[in-house]
């Protein structure tokens, strides 16, 4: 992708040259805001080009390699010479700092939920529309644009900046890529920014999630001739009703959901088997535990019925972690968003950041671009917001490199 430092007009070139000359003795943040942000301001179409090139490469969870090859080449084109695949196929690269400053890792997941969907986004006015067009290719584009702007502005950072595109964040991935990043880099960085969601995002508490699969088996039979024999479907419905009826407080928001339900043999048969997936989410791990215990009891009681076998298996769990609102990293992100005039959003989330927060690494989910209806064919991205995301991340990186001090242990 051909990044250049301006929108092609004489006035924009002159403004950037003037800014470069006037900031020789300025602070890092001042130089980034005067030069790098000005460079990125004219990049709407270039960022859209970059973004479309990423989105059109299929990258279902577990099948991210082709997209990863493209991103590895992009890292290298931007001067990240050591860009490489790690042991689980994350794409990782390091921009060395020049004076031993704080070390920051920026990451975004590159996988999607789509298998063979038509990944070519379409333009509808100022929007890009199509499967996977927002989450989380926009996070990757934001990182690429940020690195490109720093390079064009000829701004070096005092501390190492590690960039990564992770695998295995979406359904079934169990944060495989982020777990490997934490293993490889957790002891070598001071903080992590997980890039995604809308500009102004500053999420720093996990949304706990646990998913269980419940399987029920019975002898089955004919719906009329064997009336009275237990039905696996009916037993599983009883379990689901009990689970969905657990008394929970209004706050904090806690969800219980039976998202998958399948089984039975024929309309005129008593079902001999049934399977359902029960998913619970809450920012409070004690509420998760309460719902889990209820589900265990329901399954156990169902298994005591004559002719019924019922089993419970955990199939996914997100770890719990958080940093407080007054943590230095959170305050830096807040200050960055205020400087860019962004409304700050902070709420519990369920994403790659969960793993890092649970491991005790200061981590914030930092906004990328504006979009909506993710994980659906109606998914969209506001094209102009890519510039907003890049400018916001540039500001955050500069403030972090200048100001970050780990809190006392």
Order of alpha helices (4+ residues) and beta strands (2+ residues): alpha-alpha-alpha-alpha-alpha-beta-beta-beta-beta-beta-alpha-beta-alpha-beta-beta-beta-beta-alpha-beta-beta-beta-alpha-beta-alpha-alpha-beta-beta-beta-alpha
